């Protein structure tokens, strides 16, 4: 494999070894993939596949190691370096061991929890999710802007009413502004109550 072909995105490397992209982020956070295996930093970092696979063979539990085709396996012996192939298989072969001891099962459970948390954090960073506090602030800003636009139109409405009903523009403006501001105060309280009822967390049905 050429040097360029050996460097992959996190998603491509995840497919290469038969795990999720979130699991690759977890491996990097836990320093199971590190140093020479990384090209760049942060979200845009890429994976040097040959180095990363060797690091994972040394840092993962036996139940999580990779087979000769790069796919994740359970309790399968790690092949020597000369047996490795970095061609992406059409369907990663997973060797399932019918027995996983209690310690390994608990560790797998904790890793799933960590992976789910990291995937949520990544989704938040990419903008799919929005914090409830941020949503409340945006709601308040939008409503305030709408009321501002309406209030700016009151002088023109007052002129039209004054001309139509032969009253002073000043009196018409005063009446309209008072009625508008009373209404705005009531609606502001309603919006505040509605915002306070927003859940901190909601069920996300998107896969």
mmCIF file of the C-alpha atoms, coordinates in Angstrom:
data_MODEL
# 
_entry.id   MODEL 
# 
loop_
_atom_site.group_PDB 
_atom_site.id 
_atom_site.type_symbol 
_atom_site.label_atom_id 
_atom_site.label_alt_id 
_atom_site.label_comp_id 
_atom_site.label_asym_id 
_atom_site.label_entity_id 
_atom_site.label_seq_id 
_atom_site.pdbx_PDB_ins_code 
_atom_site.Cartn_x 
_atom_site.Cartn_y 
_atom_site.Cartn_z 
_atom_site.occupancy 
_atom_site.B_iso_or_equiv 
_atom_site.pdbx_formal_charge 
_atom_site.auth_seq_id 
_atom_site.auth_comp_id 
_atom_site.auth_asym_id 
_atom_site.auth_atom_id 
_atom_site.pdbx_PDB_model_num 
ATOM 1   C CA . UNK A 1 1   ? 0.000   0.000   0.000  1.00 0.00 ? 1   UNK A CA 1 
ATOM 2   C CA . UNK A 1 2   ? 1.262   3.510   -0.848 1.00 0.00 ? 2   UNK A CA 1 
ATOM 3   C CA . UNK A 1 3   ? 1.849   6.093   1.870  1.00 0.00 ? 3   UNK A CA 1 
ATOM 4   C CA . UNK A 1 4   ? -1.062  8.202   0.593  1.00 0.00 ? 4   UNK A CA 1 
ATOM 5   C CA . UNK A 1 5   ? -3.425  5.222   0.537  1.00 0.00 ? 5   UNK A CA 1 
ATOM 6   C CA . UNK A 1 6   ? -2.371  4.337   4.077  1.00 0.00 ? 6   UNK A CA 1 
ATOM 7   C CA . UNK A 1 7   ? -3.785  7.648   5.398  1.00 0.00 ? 7   UNK A CA 1 
ATOM 8   C CA . UNK A 1 8   ? -7.553  7.551   5.927  1.00 0.00 ? 8   UNK A CA 1 
ATOM 9   C CA . UNK A 1 9   ? -10.316 9.670   7.400  1.00 0.00 ? 9   UNK A CA 1 
ATOM 10  C CA . UNK A 1 10  ? -11.728 8.481   10.716 1.00 0.00 ? 10  UNK A CA 1 
ATOM 11  C CA . UNK A 1 11  ? -14.847 7.190   8.966  1.00 0.00 ? 11  UNK A CA 1 
ATOM 12  C CA . UNK A 1 12  ? -12.841 5.301   6.353  1.00 0.00 ? 12  UNK A CA 1 
ATOM 13  C CA . UNK A 1 13  ? -10.604 3.747   8.988  1.00 0.00 ? 13  UNK A CA 1 
ATOM 14  C CA . UNK A 1 14  ? -13.664 2.785   11.047 1.00 0.00 ? 14  UNK A CA 1 
ATOM 15  C CA . UNK A 1 15  ? -15.054 0.934   8.013  1.00 0.00 ? 15  UNK A CA 1 
ATOM 16  C CA . UNK A 1 16  ? -11.622 -0.587  7.414  1.00 0.00 ? 16  UNK A CA 1 
ATOM 17  C CA . UNK A 1 17  ? -11.481 -2.207  10.844 1.00 0.00 ? 17  UNK A CA 1 
ATOM 18  C CA . UNK A 1 18  ? -15.220 -2.875  11.170 1.00 0.00 ? 18  UNK A CA 1 
ATOM 19  C CA . UNK A 1 19  ? -16.223 -0.495  13.978 1.00 0.00 ? 19  UNK A CA 1 
ATOM 20  C CA . UNK A 1 20  ? -18.209 2.757   14.228 1.00 0.00 ? 20  UNK A CA 1 
ATOM 21  C CA . UNK A 1 21  ? -16.681 6.194   13.653 1.00 0.00 ? 21  UNK A CA 1 
ATOM 22  C CA . UNK A 1 22  ? -17.575 7.035   17.244 1.00 0.00 ? 22  UNK A CA 1 
ATOM 23  C CA . UNK A 1 23  ? -15.491 4.098   18.441 1.00 0.00 ? 23  UNK A CA 1 
ATOM 24  C CA . UNK A 1 24  ? -12.457 5.458   16.554 1.00 0.00 ? 24  UNK A CA 1 
ATOM 25  C CA . UNK A 1 25  ? -12.931 8.835   18.307 1.00 0.00 ? 25  UNK A CA 1 
ATOM 26  C CA . UNK A 1 26  ? -13.091 6.914   21.595 1.00 0.00 ? 26  UNK A CA 1 
ATOM 27  C CA . UNK A 1 27  ? -9.835  5.094   20.825 1.00 0.00 ? 27  UNK A CA 1 
ATOM 28  C CA . UNK A 1 28  ? -8.123  8.425   20.126 1.00 0.00 ? 28  UNK A CA 1 
ATOM 29  C CA . UNK A 1 29  ? -9.489  9.974   23.334 1.00 0.00 ? 29  UNK A CA 1 
ATOM 30  C CA . UNK A 1 30  ? -8.243  6.955   25.307 1.00 0.00 ? 30  UNK A CA 1 
ATOM 31  C CA . UNK A 1 31  ? -4.841  7.150   23.549 1.00 0.00 ? 31  UNK A CA 1 
ATOM 32  C CA . UNK A 1 32  ? -5.222  3.706   22.068 1.00 0.00 ? 32  UNK A CA 1 
ATOM 33  C CA . UNK A 1 33  ? -4.553  5.466   18.760 1.00 0.00 ? 33  UNK A CA 1 
ATOM 34  C CA . UNK A 1 34  ? -1.902  8.149   19.181 1.00 0.00 ? 34  UNK A CA 1 
ATOM 35  C CA . UNK A 1 35  ? 1.341   9.708   18.014 1.00 0.00 ? 35  UNK A CA 1 
ATOM 36  C CA . UNK A 1 36  ? 2.535   8.538   14.594 1.00 0.00 ? 36  UNK A CA 1 
ATOM 37  C CA . UNK A 1 37  ? -0.880  7.008   13.891 1.00 0.00 ? 37  UNK A CA 1 
ATOM 38  C CA . UNK A 1 38  ? -2.452  10.473  13.649 1.00 0.00 ? 38  UNK A CA 1 
ATOM 39  C CA . UNK A 1 39  ? -2.065  12.905  10.789 1.00 0.00 ? 39  UNK A CA 1 
ATOM 40  C CA . UNK A 1 40  ? -3.208  16.373  11.937 1.00 0.00 ? 40  UNK A CA 1 
ATOM 41  C CA . UNK A 1 41  ? -5.137  17.302  15.064 1.00 0.00 ? 41  UNK A CA 1 
ATOM 42  C CA . UNK A 1 42  ? -8.685  17.613  16.386 1.00 0.00 ? 42  UNK A CA 1 
ATOM 43  C CA . UNK A 1 43  ? -11.782 16.770  14.372 1.00 0.00 ? 43  UNK A CA 1 
ATOM 44  C CA . UNK A 1 44  ? -9.924  16.891  11.067 1.00 0.00 ? 44  UNK A CA 1 
ATOM 45  C CA . UNK A 1 45  ? -7.184  14.483  12.131 1.00 0.00 ? 45  UNK A CA 1 
ATOM 46  C CA . UNK A 1 46  ? -6.638  11.524  9.806  1.00 0.00 ? 46  UNK A CA 1 
ATOM 47  C CA . UNK A 1 47  ? -5.488  8.011   10.601 1.00 0.00 ? 47  UNK A CA 1 
ATOM 48  C CA . UNK A 1 48  ? -2.291  6.308   9.377  1.00 0.00 ? 48  UNK A CA 1 
ATOM 49  C CA . UNK A 1 49  ? -3.892  2.885   9.055  1.00 0.00 ? 49  UNK A CA 1 
ATOM 50  C CA . UNK A 1 50  ? -0.850  0.595   9.333  1.00 0.00 ? 50  UNK A CA 1 
ATOM 51  C CA . UNK A 1 51  ? 0.401   2.314   12.494 1.00 0.00 ? 51  UNK A CA 1 
ATOM 52  C CA . UNK A 1 52  ? -3.058  2.558   14.064 1.00 0.00 ? 52  UNK A CA 1 
ATOM 53  C CA . UNK A 1 53  ? -3.829  -1.127  13.530 1.00 0.00 ? 53  UNK A CA 1 
ATOM 54  C CA . UNK A 1 54  ? -0.581  -2.152  15.233 1.00 0.00 ? 54  UNK A CA 1 
ATOM 55  C CA . UNK A 1 55  ? -1.287  0.208   18.143 1.00 0.00 ? 55  UNK A CA 1 
ATOM 56  C CA . UNK A 1 56  ? -4.768  -1.248  18.572 1.00 0.00 ? 56  UNK A CA 1 
ATOM 57  C CA . UNK A 1 57  ? -3.395  -4.786  18.587 1.00 0.00 ? 57  UNK A CA 1 
ATOM 58  C CA . UNK A 1 58  ? -1.256  -3.819  21.568 1.00 0.00 ? 58  UNK A CA 1 
ATOM 59  C CA . UNK A 1 59  ? -3.742  -1.635  23.469 1.00 0.00 ? 59  UNK A CA 1 
ATOM 60  C CA . UNK A 1 60  ? -7.088  -3.410  23.044 1.00 0.00 ? 60  UNK A CA 1 
ATOM 61  C CA . UNK A 1 61  ? -8.346  -6.300  25.145 1.00 0.00 ? 61  UNK A CA 1 
ATOM 62  C CA . UNK A 1 62  ? -8.269  -9.696  23.417 1.00 0.00 ? 62  UNK A CA 1 
ATOM 63  C CA . UNK A 1 63  ? -12.046 -9.504  22.923 1.00 0.00 ? 63  UNK A CA 1 
ATOM 64  C CA . UNK A 1 64  ? -11.655 -6.318  20.856 1.00 0.00 ? 64  UNK A CA 1 
ATOM 65  C CA . UNK A 1 65  ? -8.663  -7.021  18.630 1.00 0.00 ? 65  UNK A CA 1 
ATOM 66  C CA . UNK A 1 66  ? -8.609  -7.028  14.845 1.00 0.00 ? 66  UNK A CA 1 
ATOM 67  C CA . UNK A 1 67  ? -8.313  -9.937  12.479 1.00 0.00 ? 67  UNK A CA 1 
ATOM 68  C CA . UNK A 1 68  ? -6.115  -10.170 9.420  1.00 0.00 ? 68  UNK A CA 1 
ATOM 69  C CA . UNK A 1 69  ? -8.613  -8.258  7.304  1.00 0.00 ? 69  UNK A CA 1 
ATOM 70  C CA . UNK A 1 70  ? -8.726  -5.404  9.811  1.00 0.00 ? 70  UNK A CA 1 
ATOM 71  C CA . UNK A 1 71  ? -12.206 -6.214  11.130 1.00 0.00 ? 71  UNK A CA 1 
ATOM 72  C CA . UNK A 1 72  ? -12.967 -6.262  14.844 1.00 0.00 ? 72  UNK A CA 1 
ATOM 73  C CA . UNK A 1 73  ? -12.958 -9.743  16.401 1.00 0.00 ? 73  UNK A CA 1 
ATOM 74  C CA . UNK A 1 74  ? -13.680 -11.283 19.780 1.00 0.00 ? 74  UNK A CA 1 
ATOM 75  C CA . UNK A 1 75  ? -11.031 -13.522 21.388 1.00 0.00 ? 75  UNK A CA 1 
ATOM 76  C CA . UNK A 1 76  ? -9.272  -14.076 18.032 1.00 0.00 ? 76  UNK A CA 1 
ATOM 77  C CA . UNK A 1 77  ? -5.436  -14.333 18.067 1.00 0.00 ? 77  UNK A CA 1 
ATOM 78  C CA . UNK A 1 78  ? -3.692  -11.336 16.489 1.00 0.00 ? 78  UNK A CA 1 
ATOM 79  C CA . UNK A 1 79  ? -1.754  -12.263 13.294 1.00 0.00 ? 79  UNK A CA 1 
ATOM 80  C CA . UNK A 1 80  ? 1.845   -11.300 12.721 1.00 0.00 ? 80  UNK A CA 1 
ATOM 81  C CA . UNK A 1 81  ? 2.530   -8.061  10.842 1.00 0.00 ? 81  UNK A CA 1 
ATOM 82  C CA . UNK A 1 82  ? 3.399   -9.902  7.609  1.00 0.00 ? 82  UNK A CA 1 
ATOM 83  C CA . UNK A 1 83  ? -0.116  -11.367 7.489  1.00 0.00 ? 83  UNK A CA 1 
ATOM 84  C CA . UNK A 1 84  ? -1.862  -7.990  7.634  1.00 0.00 ? 84  UNK A CA 1 
ATOM 85  C CA . UNK A 1 85  ? -3.865  -6.759  4.673  1.00 0.00 ? 85  UNK A CA 1 
ATOM 86  C CA . UNK A 1 86  ? -5.248  -3.220  4.494  1.00 0.00 ? 86  UNK A CA 1 
ATOM 87  C CA . UNK A 1 87  ? -7.685  -3.866  1.628  1.00 0.00 ? 87  UNK A CA 1 
ATOM 88  C CA . UNK A 1 88  ? -11.184 -2.859  2.733  1.00 0.00 ? 88  UNK A CA 1 
ATOM 89  C CA . UNK A 1 89  ? -13.349 -6.008  2.746  1.00 0.00 ? 89  UNK A CA 1 
ATOM 90  C CA . UNK A 1 90  ? -16.798 -5.900  1.177  1.00 0.00 ? 90  UNK A CA 1 
ATOM 91  C CA . UNK A 1 91  ? -18.220 -7.377  4.387  1.00 0.00 ? 91  UNK A CA 1 
ATOM 92  C CA . UNK A 1 92  ? -15.956 -7.366  7.479  1.00 0.00 ? 92  UNK A CA 1 
ATOM 93  C CA . UNK A 1 93  ? -15.669 -10.854 8.922  1.00 0.00 ? 93  UNK A CA 1 
ATOM 94  C CA . UNK A 1 94  ? -16.562 -10.942 12.609 1.00 0.00 ? 94  UNK A CA 1 
ATOM 95  C CA . UNK A 1 95  ? -15.522 -13.986 14.615 1.00 0.00 ? 95  UNK A CA 1 
ATOM 96  C CA . UNK A 1 96  ? -17.925 -14.337 17.521 1.00 0.00 ? 96  UNK A CA 1 
ATOM 97  C CA . UNK A 1 97  ? -16.768 -16.143 20.644 1.00 0.00 ? 97  UNK A CA 1 
ATOM 98  C CA . UNK A 1 98  ? -19.799 -17.741 22.366 1.00 0.00 ? 98  UNK A CA 1 
ATOM 99  C CA . UNK A 1 99  ? -18.298 -17.018 25.781 1.00 0.00 ? 99  UNK A CA 1 
ATOM 100 C CA . UNK A 1 100 ? -17.380 -13.586 27.167 1.00 0.00 ? 100 UNK A CA 1 
ATOM 101 C CA . UNK A 1 101 ? -16.458 -13.498 30.827 1.00 0.00 ? 101 UNK A CA 1 
ATOM 102 C CA . UNK A 1 102 ? -18.091 -11.113 33.280 1.00 0.00 ? 102 UNK A CA 1 
ATOM 103 C CA . UNK A 1 103 ? -15.186 -8.658  33.346 1.00 0.00 ? 103 UNK A CA 1 
ATOM 104 C CA . UNK A 1 104 ? -15.032 -8.383  29.557 1.00 0.00 ? 104 UNK A CA 1 
ATOM 105 C CA . UNK A 1 105 ? -18.804 -7.947  29.361 1.00 0.00 ? 105 UNK A CA 1 
ATOM 106 C CA . UNK A 1 106 ? -18.741 -5.101  31.879 1.00 0.00 ? 106 UNK A CA 1 
ATOM 107 C CA . UNK A 1 107 ? -15.877 -3.410  30.043 1.00 0.00 ? 107 UNK A CA 1 
ATOM 108 C CA . UNK A 1 108 ? -17.762 -3.662  26.752 1.00 0.00 ? 108 UNK A CA 1 
ATOM 109 C CA . UNK A 1 109 ? -20.808 -2.117  28.421 1.00 0.00 ? 109 UNK A CA 1 
ATOM 110 C CA . UNK A 1 110 ? -18.757 0.818   29.720 1.00 0.00 ? 110 UNK A CA 1 
ATOM 111 C CA . UNK A 1 111 ? -17.188 1.326   26.298 1.00 0.00 ? 111 UNK A CA 1 
ATOM 112 C CA . UNK A 1 112 ? -20.623 1.462   24.677 1.00 0.00 ? 112 UNK A CA 1 
ATOM 113 C CA . UNK A 1 113 ? -21.681 4.145   27.161 1.00 0.00 ? 113 UNK A CA 1 
ATOM 114 C CA . UNK A 1 114 ? -18.504 6.135   26.468 1.00 0.00 ? 114 UNK A CA 1 
ATOM 115 C CA . UNK A 1 115 ? -18.964 5.783   22.706 1.00 0.00 ? 115 UNK A CA 1 
ATOM 116 C CA . UNK A 1 116 ? -22.581 6.984   22.892 1.00 0.00 ? 116 UNK A CA 1 
ATOM 117 C CA . UNK A 1 117 ? -21.491 10.022  24.926 1.00 0.00 ? 117 UNK A CA 1 
ATOM 118 C CA . UNK A 1 118 ? -18.728 10.891  22.458 1.00 0.00 ? 118 UNK A CA 1 
ATOM 119 C CA . UNK A 1 119 ? -21.115 10.554  19.515 1.00 0.00 ? 119 UNK A CA 1 
ATOM 120 C CA . UNK A 1 120 ? -23.532 12.964  21.224 1.00 0.00 ? 120 UNK A CA 1 
ATOM 121 C CA . UNK A 1 121 ? -20.703 15.430  21.841 1.00 0.00 ? 121 UNK A CA 1 
ATOM 122 C CA . UNK A 1 122 ? -19.593 15.153  18.218 1.00 0.00 ? 122 UNK A CA 1 
ATOM 123 C CA . UNK A 1 123 ? -23.159 15.748  17.006 1.00 0.00 ? 123 UNK A CA 1 
ATOM 124 C CA . UNK A 1 124 ? -23.401 18.806  19.271 1.00 0.00 ? 124 UNK A CA 1 
ATOM 125 C CA . UNK A 1 125 ? -20.135 20.147  17.886 1.00 0.00 ? 125 UNK A CA 1 
ATOM 126 C CA . UNK A 1 126 ? -21.343 19.646  14.314 1.00 0.00 ? 126 UNK A CA 1 
ATOM 127 C CA . UNK A 1 127 ? -24.534 21.603  15.045 1.00 0.00 ? 127 UNK A CA 1 
ATOM 128 C CA . UNK A 1 128 ? -27.106 18.814  14.949 1.00 0.00 ? 128 UNK A CA 1 
ATOM 129 C CA . UNK A 1 129 ? -28.056 19.453  18.565 1.00 0.00 ? 129 UNK A CA 1 
ATOM 130 C CA . UNK A 1 130 ? -28.674 22.755  20.331 1.00 0.00 ? 130 UNK A CA 1 
ATOM 131 C CA . UNK A 1 131 ? -28.423 23.365  24.072 1.00 0.00 ? 131 UNK A CA 1 
ATOM 132 C CA . UNK A 1 132 ? -31.731 24.275  25.686 1.00 0.00 ? 132 UNK A CA 1 
ATOM 133 C CA . UNK A 1 133 ? -30.271 27.509  27.100 1.00 0.00 ? 133 UNK A CA 1 
ATOM 134 C CA . UNK A 1 134 ? -29.129 28.506  23.602 1.00 0.00 ? 134 UNK A CA 1 
ATOM 135 C CA . UNK A 1 135 ? -32.580 27.709  22.205 1.00 0.00 ? 135 UNK A CA 1 
ATOM 136 C CA . UNK A 1 136 ? -34.201 29.906  24.839 1.00 0.00 ? 136 UNK A CA 1 
ATOM 137 C CA . UNK A 1 137 ? -31.882 32.810  24.044 1.00 0.00 ? 137 UNK A CA 1 
ATOM 138 C CA . UNK A 1 138 ? -32.567 32.482  20.318 1.00 0.00 ? 138 UNK A CA 1 
ATOM 139 C CA . UNK A 1 139 ? -36.322 32.386  20.972 1.00 0.00 ? 139 UNK A CA 1 
ATOM 140 C CA . UNK A 1 140 ? -36.151 35.562  23.057 1.00 0.00 ? 140 UNK A CA 1 
ATOM 141 C CA . UNK A 1 141 ? -34.047 37.337  20.415 1.00 0.00 ? 141 UNK A CA 1 
ATOM 142 C CA . UNK A 1 142 ? -36.446 36.389  17.622 1.00 0.00 ? 142 UNK A CA 1 
ATOM 143 C CA . UNK A 1 143 ? -39.529 37.509  19.546 1.00 0.00 ? 143 UNK A CA 1 
ATOM 144 C CA . UNK A 1 144 ? -37.866 40.767  20.620 1.00 0.00 ? 144 UNK A CA 1 
ATOM 145 C CA . UNK A 1 145 ? -36.911 41.540  17.019 1.00 0.00 ? 145 UNK A CA 1 
ATOM 146 C CA . UNK A 1 146 ? -40.478 40.887  15.841 1.00 0.00 ? 146 UNK A CA 1 
ATOM 147 C CA . UNK A 1 147 ? -41.926 43.239  18.471 1.00 0.00 ? 147 UNK A CA 1 
ATOM 148 C CA . UNK A 1 148 ? -39.329 45.887  17.570 1.00 0.00 ? 148 UNK A CA 1 
ATOM 149 C CA . UNK A 1 149 ? -40.400 45.821  13.926 1.00 0.00 ? 149 UNK A CA 1 
ATOM 150 C CA . UNK A 1 150 ? -44.069 46.153  14.906 1.00 0.00 ? 150 UNK A CA 1 
ATOM 151 C CA . UNK A 1 151 ? -43.386 49.045  17.285 1.00 0.00 ? 151 UNK A CA 1 
ATOM 152 C CA . UNK A 1 152 ? -41.511 50.927  14.569 1.00 0.00 ? 152 UNK A CA 1 
ATOM 153 C CA . UNK A 1 153 ? -44.662 50.812  12.443 1.00 0.00 ? 153 UNK A CA 1 
ATOM 154 C CA . UNK A 1 154 ? -46.858 52.463  15.087 1.00 0.00 ? 154 UNK A CA 1 
ATOM 155 C CA . UNK A 1 155 ? -46.134 56.125  14.070 1.00 0.00 ? 155 UNK A CA 1 
ATOM 156 C CA . UNK A 1 156 ? -47.247 55.373  10.524 1.00 0.00 ? 156 UNK A CA 1 
ATOM 157 C CA . UNK A 1 157 ? -50.387 53.642  11.778 1.00 0.00 ? 157 UNK A CA 1 
ATOM 158 C CA . UNK A 1 158 ? -51.084 56.605  14.079 1.00 0.00 ? 158 UNK A CA 1 
ATOM 159 C CA . UNK A 1 159 ? -50.885 59.024  11.131 1.00 0.00 ? 159 UNK A CA 1 
ATOM 160 C CA . UNK A 1 160 ? -53.375 56.906  9.182  1.00 0.00 ? 160 UNK A CA 1 
ATOM 161 C CA . UNK A 1 161 ? -55.783 56.747  12.127 1.00 0.00 ? 161 UNK A CA 1 
ATOM 162 C CA . UNK A 1 162 ? -55.448 60.514  12.760 1.00 0.00 ? 162 UNK A CA 1 
ATOM 163 C CA . UNK A 1 163 ? -56.292 61.279  9.158  1.00 0.00 ? 163 UNK A CA 1 
ATOM 164 C CA . UNK A 1 164 ? -59.181 58.808  9.063  1.00 0.00 ? 164 UNK A CA 1 
ATOM 165 C CA . UNK A 1 165 ? -60.872 59.884  12.281 1.00 0.00 ? 165 UNK A CA 1 
ATOM 166 C CA . UNK A 1 166 ? -59.789 63.522  12.522 1.00 0.00 ? 166 UNK A CA 1 
ATOM 167 C CA . UNK A 1 167 ? -57.829 63.114  15.755 1.00 0.00 ? 167 UNK A CA 1 
ATOM 168 C CA . UNK A 1 168 ? -54.360 64.381  16.600 1.00 0.00 ? 168 UNK A CA 1 
ATOM 169 C CA . UNK A 1 169 ? -51.430 62.260  15.515 1.00 0.00 ? 169 UNK A CA 1 
ATOM 170 C CA . UNK A 1 170 ? -49.961 62.646  19.010 1.00 0.00 ? 170 UNK A CA 1 
ATOM 171 C CA . UNK A 1 171 ? -53.074 61.232  20.713 1.00 0.00 ? 171 UNK A CA 1 
ATOM 172 C CA . UNK A 1 172 ? -53.334 58.361  18.234 1.00 0.00 ? 172 UNK A CA 1 
ATOM 173 C CA . UNK A 1 173 ? -49.662 57.503  18.726 1.00 0.00 ? 173 UNK A CA 1 
ATOM 174 C CA . UNK A 1 174 ? -50.020 57.587  22.507 1.00 0.00 ? 174 UNK A CA 1 
ATOM 175 C CA . UNK A 1 175 ? -53.037 55.235  22.497 1.00 0.00 ? 175 UNK A CA 1 
ATOM 176 C CA . UNK A 1 176 ? -51.455 52.794  20.077 1.00 0.00 ? 176 UNK A CA 1 
ATOM 177 C CA . UNK A 1 177 ? -48.126 52.680  21.942 1.00 0.00 ? 177 UNK A CA 1 
ATOM 178 C CA . UNK A 1 178 ? -49.815 52.057  25.294 1.00 0.00 ? 178 UNK A CA 1 
ATOM 179 C CA . UNK A 1 179 ? -52.002 49.275  23.919 1.00 0.00 ? 179 UNK A CA 1 
ATOM 180 C CA . UNK A 1 180 ? -49.047 47.724  22.102 1.00 0.00 ? 180 UNK A CA 1 
ATOM 181 C CA . UNK A 1 181 ? -46.708 47.826  25.111 1.00 0.00 ? 181 UNK A CA 1 
ATOM 182 C CA . UNK A 1 182 ? -49.353 46.331  27.424 1.00 0.00 ? 182 UNK A CA 1 
ATOM 183 C CA . UNK A 1 183 ? -49.863 43.525  24.923 1.00 0.00 ? 183 UNK A CA 1 
ATOM 184 C CA . UNK A 1 184 ? -46.104 43.043  24.511 1.00 0.00 ? 184 UNK A CA 1 
ATOM 185 C CA . UNK A 1 185 ? -45.595 42.731  28.280 1.00 0.00 ? 185 UNK A CA 1 
ATOM 186 C CA . UNK A 1 186 ? -48.315 40.091  28.518 1.00 0.00 ? 186 UNK A CA 1 
ATOM 187 C CA . UNK A 1 187 ? -46.886 38.097  25.606 1.00 0.00 ? 187 UNK A CA 1 
ATOM 188 C CA . UNK A 1 188 ? -43.368 38.375  27.012 1.00 0.00 ? 188 UNK A CA 1 
ATOM 189 C CA . UNK A 1 189 ? -44.586 36.681  30.180 1.00 0.00 ? 189 UNK A CA 1 
ATOM 190 C CA . UNK A 1 190 ? -46.285 33.978  28.116 1.00 0.00 ? 190 UNK A CA 1 
ATOM 191 C CA . UNK A 1 191 ? -43.123 33.344  26.090 1.00 0.00 ? 191 UNK A CA 1 
ATOM 192 C CA . UNK A 1 192 ? -41.011 33.205  29.264 1.00 0.00 ? 192 UNK A CA 1 
ATOM 193 C CA . UNK A 1 193 ? -43.360 30.611  30.758 1.00 0.00 ? 193 UNK A CA 1 
ATOM 194 C CA . UNK A 1 194 ? -43.260 28.546  27.551 1.00 0.00 ? 194 UNK A CA 1 
ATOM 195 C CA . UNK A 1 195 ? -39.447 28.681  27.401 1.00 0.00 ? 195 UNK A CA 1 
ATOM 196 C CA . UNK A 1 196 ? -39.166 27.582  31.034 1.00 0.00 ? 196 UNK A CA 1 
ATOM 197 C CA . UNK A 1 197 ? -41.177 24.461  30.221 1.00 0.00 ? 197 UNK A CA 1 
ATOM 198 C CA . UNK A 1 198 ? -38.703 23.251  27.578 1.00 0.00 ? 198 UNK A CA 1 
ATOM 199 C CA . UNK A 1 199 ? -37.101 19.932  28.531 1.00 0.00 ? 199 UNK A CA 1 
ATOM 200 C CA . UNK A 1 200 ? -33.366 19.905  29.191 1.00 0.00 ? 200 UNK A CA 1 
ATOM 201 C CA . UNK A 1 201 ? -33.142 16.708  27.133 1.00 0.00 ? 201 UNK A CA 1 
ATOM 202 C CA . UNK A 1 202 ? -35.448 15.347  24.437 1.00 0.00 ? 202 UNK A CA 1 
ATOM 203 C CA . UNK A 1 203 ? -35.671 11.970  22.749 1.00 0.00 ? 203 UNK A CA 1 
ATOM 204 C CA . UNK A 1 204 ? -33.717 11.977  19.474 1.00 0.00 ? 204 UNK A CA 1 
ATOM 205 C CA . UNK A 1 205 ? -35.193 9.494   17.020 1.00 0.00 ? 205 UNK A CA 1 
ATOM 206 C CA . UNK A 1 206 ? -32.619 10.225  14.289 1.00 0.00 ? 206 UNK A CA 1 
ATOM 207 C CA . UNK A 1 207 ? -30.133 7.413   13.832 1.00 0.00 ? 207 UNK A CA 1 
# 
